[in-house]
Amino acid sequence: MAKPVVLTVDDDPEVLQAVARDLRQQYGDRFRVMRAESGAIALATVEKLKLRNEPIALFLVDQRMPVMNGVEFLEQALPIFPTAKRALLTAYADTDAAIRAINSTQIDYYLLKPWDPPEERLYPVLDDLLADWQASFHPPFEGIRVVGSRWSPRSHQVKSFLASNQVPYQWLDVELAAEAAQLLDYATTEEQQPLPLILFPDGTQLIQPSNADIAEKVGLKTHATRPFYDLVIVGGGPAGLAAGVYGASEGLSTLMVERQAPGGQAGSSSRIENYLGFPVGLSGADLARRAVTQARRFGVEILAQEAIGIRIENPYRIVKLADGSEVSCHALMIATGVSYRKLNVPGIDQLNGAGVYYGAAMTEAIACGGEDVYIIGGANSAGQAAMHFSKYARQVVMLVRGESLTKSMSQYLIDQIKGTENITVCTGCSVVEVKGEGHLEAIVIANAETGTTQTVAATSLFVFIGASPRTDWLDGVVERDQQGFILTGRDLTRDKPRPKGWTLERDPFLLETNVPGVFAAGDVRQGSVKRVASGVGEGSIAVQFIHQYLSKLL
């Protein structure tokens, strides 16, 4: 933690220098002594220290200053650092004013000029004040602070990015925390103050940043260290991470490109209880953290970037990134997974990130405390989310279009949901409209069994209605089905000749696409089993075929 600050203010340069000298001599090992030549300069310093989250322990201020005297300065500075001790430096003629200031502005003490010798006339007083301050001092949070609004989609995006990349941060809601509004005032000068604001421990800040801006600031790698790799993996979910571990451990120079955070959808799961080897289960974040650590230990380079296109220049496969750069490789594996489908009902588009969320959105769980939470979907991801939110919400209502959960959800989750008192499952129910100005306020639920609709108040709606792949960036190069899932192996040759443009004598490998040396694994592949273990298995198996491909190429 940075040293707490002792701030001294005086318009006389010689006096200011002497005060700072004596303060540093006595307190420099424990406190950072700063000085200012006027009240205005001192106030600007105070605001900067607040933005940097550096505490002020003591104000030692001259009373007789032009434009803004010592008491006037303290009246403006104390709301910013209300726990700081405050002392006036006064001439003998100003003692009456100083005494009145003690009574009116709660100044802790006044000291007469000159204070020589400081061992007798300065240090004993300040020792007591600083000891009192330290007795009740609670060190501030030293990491990243995010100032935003619960109903700001951009704020939700920032929180999700930091959380999914396991970067600790402190959330300050402008509607709930006075400090948040205060920090926003100090950091911005515009009448319309944009959100979110991110404050970093080094005193720098970002306003409405992109994921790439945040990634670069928090130390995530955004630029590849070399132009060529044996293997490039696009996507950092279970399949991509497994391929990275096996590929790098077997000697392939390996780059993983992940636009959001390693772990994919699995990384946002509150609890995975059916993954082999973890009898009590583990969270998706834990699984992602372990896998990333393992991948990096074997030398996988992980890039916080988005792939936006590929092209083939034999024998190279070249991936174009969102920042305009490119990386080339001999073998490319696509493991981008899937994204939750959008709910197509009136009123929903403008509320995305402002009460309507796709996926678990764990960052919103605490904000749902004491509220009713609605979840659309009946598969495992919806069940895991319901169990997680039940720890915070007053009531969790699962809206399931089908007749029951048994067709789409694992039995262990069904049993847990039945045993949780504050979870209600509404079968035959669907949301047909959402309402709200600025944030979600109500949803309209249709019940297929009764033929009725009901409007209920709601502030949080989480959507799990199936998934679709993000593969448009492969258009014209890699063959996909009508839903966008990538065709591989036998699906390319079943009841038809080899893919157009296929020049090799062999058929495509099991996980190989219509382009030799380009593979696909995990949920993005047509016909894959949508389970974490299946993704890990496919990613691991793909490396075997990659080795076979490279052996014929090199």
N, C-alpha and C positions, 0 to 999 in steps of 0.2 A: 504494500500500500504506500502511496505517496505520503510524505510527511504532512501533517496538518499545518496550516498556514497561520502565521502571525502577521497581520497587515498593519503597518504604521503609515499615517497620513499627516503631512505637514507641508505648508507652502514655503517654508524657509529651508532652502537646500542644505545649509550647514547644520541646522537642527535635525533635519530628516536624516542626514548622513550619520550624525552622532547617535541618534536613537537606534537606527538600524545596526550600527556597529556594536552598541552595547547589547542589543537583543541577540545578535548572532553569537557574540562571545559567551553568553549565558545559556542560550536555548538552541543554538544552531545544530546541535547533534540530534535533537528530537523534533524540531520544528523548522519549517521553511519560512524564513523571514522575507517579506516582500514590502515594498514601499511605493508610495504614490505622492505626487506633488500637489494634488488638488482633490476635492471631493468628487468631481466629475470623472477624473482618471481612475480614482479608487473604485467608483461604482462600476465602470466598465470592466475593471479587473475582477470585481466580485462576481459579475455576471459570467465572465469567462470561466472562473473557477467553478461556478455552479454547473456549467455545461460540461466541464471536465470531471465533475463529481469529486473534486478535491475539497475537503472540509476546511473551514476557517475556525480556528480556536479562539482567536483574540483580535479585537480591533483596538489599536492604540492610536487615538486621533487628537490632533490639535484642535482646540475649540475656536480660536480666533483666526479664521481663514476667510479670504474674500469670496464673494459669490455664494459659496455654500460653507457654512461653519460646521464645526464638528458634530453638534447635535443634529443639525439638518441632515448631514450625511448618514448618521446612525439611524435616523428615522426611516431612511430609504433602504439602508443595507440590512437592517435586522430582519425584515420579512423574508429576505433571501436566505440568510443564515441565522435563524432565530435562537439557536442554542449557543452562538458564539458569545464569549465574554466581551465586555466593552468598557474601555477606560478613556477618560479625557486627559489630555495634557493642557494645563492652563497656567496662565500667569497669576500672580497673587491677586491682582485686581479683578480677576474673573472668577474668584472662588464662589461668590454668591450665585453667579449664573450656573456654575458647575453643580452646586448643591440643588438648585431648582431643576437642573437636568436629571439628577439622580431621582428626584421625586416624580418628574413628569415622563421621562423616557426610560426609566429603569436602567440607567447607566450604573455599572457595578462599582466604579471607583473613579476618583480624579486624582491626578498627580501634578504637583507644582513644578514649574520650571524655575531654576535648573534642578536636575535630579541627582547631581553629584553629591556624594559618591553613590553610584548605582547599587553597590552592595548593600547600602543602608536604606536608600530612598526609592529604589525602583524594583529591584529583584524580589524582595520579600512580598510586596503587594502582588506582583505578577505571578510569583510562585503559587500563591494561594488561589488566584483566579484560574490559572492553568490546571492546577490539581483538581479544582472543582469541575472544570470542563471535562477533564479526562475521566473522572469518576462516572459520569453519565454518558460518555461518548460511545456510540455504536458505529463501528466502521462501515462506510457505505459499500454498496455493491461495486465491485471493481471491473466488471466486464462490460459487455455491450448493452446499451439501453435503447429500447425501441419505444418511441412516443407515437401513439396512434389512437385510432378509434376501433372499437369492436365491430362497428358497422362499415368500416373502410375496407373494400376489397384489396387495395394495395397493402394495407396493414396486414391483412390475413396472408397475403402472398409472402411478405417478408418474414412473418412469424413461421410459416410453414417451411420456408427455405432454410432458415436458421435451425429450426428444430430437427428437420429431416437430415441435415448435415451435422447434427449433434454439436452445434455451437451454442454454448450457454448464453442466455440473454435475460434482461429484466424487462418486463412489459409494463408500460405506464399508459393507462387509458386517460385521454384528455377529459372524458366525461365523468371520471370517478376520482382521479388523483389531482389535487391542486398543484402538486409539483410538476405534473406533466404539462399543464397549461402554462405554467411559469417557464419551463424549459423551452417550450415552443415560442414564447414571446422573446426570449433572449436570443434564440437561434435564427429567427426569421424576422424580416422587416416588412413583408408584404401584408396588406390588409386581409387577403385570403390566404391563410397559413396552410400550406400543403402538408398532407400526411401520406405516409409516415415519415418521421424524422428518426434517423439512427445516429446515436452518439457513441463514439468509440473512446476507449480509455486514454488514447493519446491526444484527445481534444479535438480530433477531426469529426466531421459529420457528413452524412449523406441524406438528401431529401428526395423522396420518391424514387429510390434507386431500382435498377433492374437487378435480376439475379446475378448477372455477370459482374455488375458493379460491386455487389456484396461479396461475391466469391473472391474477387481480386483483393478486396480490402481485408477479409478475414484469413487470407493466406491459402485459399484453395487454388490449385494449379489451373490456370486458364489458357496456357500456351504450351504446346508440346515441346519437349526438349530436343527432339530430332525430327527430321522430315520423313523418315522411313522406319517401319516396324515389321517384324515377321507377321504379327497378328494384331489387328485392330478390332476391338469389340465395341459395338455401339449399343449402349444400354447397360445399366449397372444393377439390375435386379438379381434374383437368385441364379438365373441361368448365366448371365454375364459375369457375375462374380465367380461362379464355379469354373467357367471357362478360363477366366483370368488366373485363378489359382493353379489349375492344372497346366495351362499353357506356359506360364512363367516358371513353374516348378520343373518343367521339362525342357527348359532352355530357350524358349521362344521370347524374343523381345516383344513385350506386350503393352499395348496402350488401350485403356478403357475410356470411352467418351460417354459421359452421363450428364444430361441437361439439368436435372433437378437434384437428386442425391442418391448415392448408392443405397440399394435395398429395394427400390421400386415400390409397388403396391404392398408387397410383403413387409417392407420396412415400416409401413404405417399401421400394421396390425397390432392391436393392443395385446393380444396373446395368441401364440401358436402352440397348440397342445398336442398335435398329432404328428410332430416332426420327430423322426427316429433319433434316439439318443438323448432326448430331453424329456424324461418322464413327468416332470412337473411343468413342462412348457417353458417358453421364453417369449419375450416380446419381439416384434419385428425389428425394433430398433437395436435390441441386443444382438439379434442374428446378423443384422447388417454390420454392426460395429465389429463383431468377431470376424466376419468374412472380409471386411475391408482391411483389418489388421493383418490377417493371413495373406491377403493378396499383396499388400505392400511389402510384407516381409520377404516375399519371393521376387519382388522387383517390379510388380505391375505399376505402371504410371497411370494415375487416375486424373482425368481432365474434366473440369467443370465447364462443359461446352455443349452446344447442340449441333448435331449433324443435320444438314439441310439438303444434302445431295451426294450422289456418288457417280463416278464415271470409270470406265474400263479402258486402260491403256496397257495391254498385255506386255509383260506378265504382271503389271501392277493394278491394284484396285485403289482408287483415290477417293478419299472422303472429304467433302467440302464442309467447313464449319461455319457457324453463324457469324463469326467475326471476320469472315472473308479468307481465313487461312485454310490450308489443306494439309492433309497427312496421307502418305501412301503406304501400302503394305502388299505383301504377297497373298495373305489370307485375311478375309473380312468376315466377322460374325455379327449378325444382327440379333439383338436380344432386347429390343425396346419395349417388350411387354404390351400391355393394353391400358387404356384409360376408361374410366367409367363413362357410360353413355349419358348424354344430356337429357334431362327431363323436358319434354316438349309440351308445356302447358302455359296458358296465358299468365303473364305477369312475372315469369321466372327469370328472364334474361338479366334484367336490371338489378336483381337481388342476389346474383351469384357473388359469393364472398361477403355478403351482408345479411347473413342469416340462412342462406342456402349454400350447402357445401357438398362437393362430390368426393366421396371417400370418408374416411374416419375423422379427419381434421382434428387430431388429438390436441392441437394447440387451443381449441375452443372449449375443451372439456370443463376447465375450471370456471369459465365464464357462464356455463350452463347450470351452475350450482343453484339448487332450489327451484329450477324451472322445469317445464315439460319439454321433452325432446322427442321429435318425431323422426323415424328412420324408415326409408322406403327400400324394400328389398327383403328377400328371404333366403339368401345364400349364406355361406360361412362368413364372408366379410361383414355382412349386415349383423349377423349374430354376435360376432366378436365385438363389433362396435356397440351393440346394445348392452352387452355385459360391461364394457368399459364405462359407458356413459351412466349406467345405473349406479355407479359409485358416487356420482356428483349430482345427477338430476333428481328432481322430486319424483318424476314419472317418465318412463321411456315407453313410447308407443311404436310398435313395429307394424307398418302398413304393408301387408303381403297380398299381392294380387291373386295368388293361387289359393287352393282349398286348405293347404297345410304347409308346414315346413319340411315335411319328411322327404319330399322329392328333391330338395336342393340343399339341405343342410345336414351336416354330420350329427349323428345321434347324441354325441357327448355335449354338443352345444345346445341341442333341443332340450336335453335334460337340465342343463344349467339355467336356461331361460325359464323353464317351468318352475324351477326352484327359487327364482328371484322375484320377490314380492312386488317390486316397483317396475316390472316389465310387463306390458300388456301386448298381446299379439292379436291384431285385427286382420283376420283372413277375408279374402274377397274385397279388400279395401285398396283404393288408389287415390292419389291426389290429382284433382282435375283443374285446380287453379291455386295460385298463391297471390297474396295481397300484401301491400306495404308501401309506405313512402319513405325512401331512404334506407329502410331495412325491413326484414320480414316481420309482419304483424299478425297474419292469419293464413290458414290454408283451408281449402275446400276439399273434403273427403267424400268420395262416392263409395257406397257399399253395394256391391253387385248382388249380394244375397237378399237385401231388403229393397233394393231399387231406390234408396234415398240418398240425399247429400246432406252434409253437415259442415258448417263453417266453425272452426275452432281457433282460438287465439294461439299463436305459435311464434317463437323467436328463433328457433333452431330447427332446421330440416336437413337431414343428411341422406344423400341419395346413393343407392347401390343397385342400379338396375341393369346389370350386365355390362359388358365392356366391349370396346372396339379398339383395333390397333391403330397406332399413329404411323402409317407407312406411306403417306402421300409423297414423301421426299424420295421414295424409290421408284416413282412412276416412270415407265418407259425403259426401265433396266431390269428390275426383279419382278417376276410373275407373281400375281396375287389373285385371291378369289374375289367374289363380288363384295364381300365384307371388308376386304383389305388385308386378310390374313395371308401370310407368305406360303407359297407352295414349295414343298421340298420332296426329295427322294422319289418314292413310288407315286406320290400324287402328281408328279410331273409327267410320268410315263404310263399311268394306268389307262388302258384302252386307247392309247395314242402314241405316236412316235416320240422320239427324244425331242426336247425343247428346241424351238427354232434358234439357230445360231450355235447350238451345242457342237463343238468341234472334236471332243475327245471320243475315243473308241469305247470307253466304259459308260455305263449309265451313271446318273448323279448318285452320290452317296446318300445315305439315309437322311441326313440333315442338310444336304447341299441344295442350293437353289438352282434355277435355270442358268445361272452364271457360274462357271467353274471357279472354285476358290472362294465363293461367297456362300456362307452358311447361315442358318437361322435356328434358334433354339428358344424354348420357353413359350410363353403365352402368345407371342406374336406369330407363331407358326400354326398353320392350319392343322386341326386335329389334335393339338396338344392337350394334355390333361392339366387343367388349371389348378395345380397344387404346387406348393413350395418345393416339395421333394422331387416332383417331376421336373421342374425347372432346373434344379441342381443337377439331376441326373442327365438331362439333355445337354446342359452346358459342359458337363464332364465328358460325355460320350463324344461330343462334337470335336473335342481336341484330338481324339484318336483319328478321325477322318481328316482333320486339318494336317496332321502329320503325314498321312498317306498322300494327300494332295501335294504337300511340299516336297515329299521324297521324289515324286515324278517330275516336279518342276525344276528343282535345283540340281 
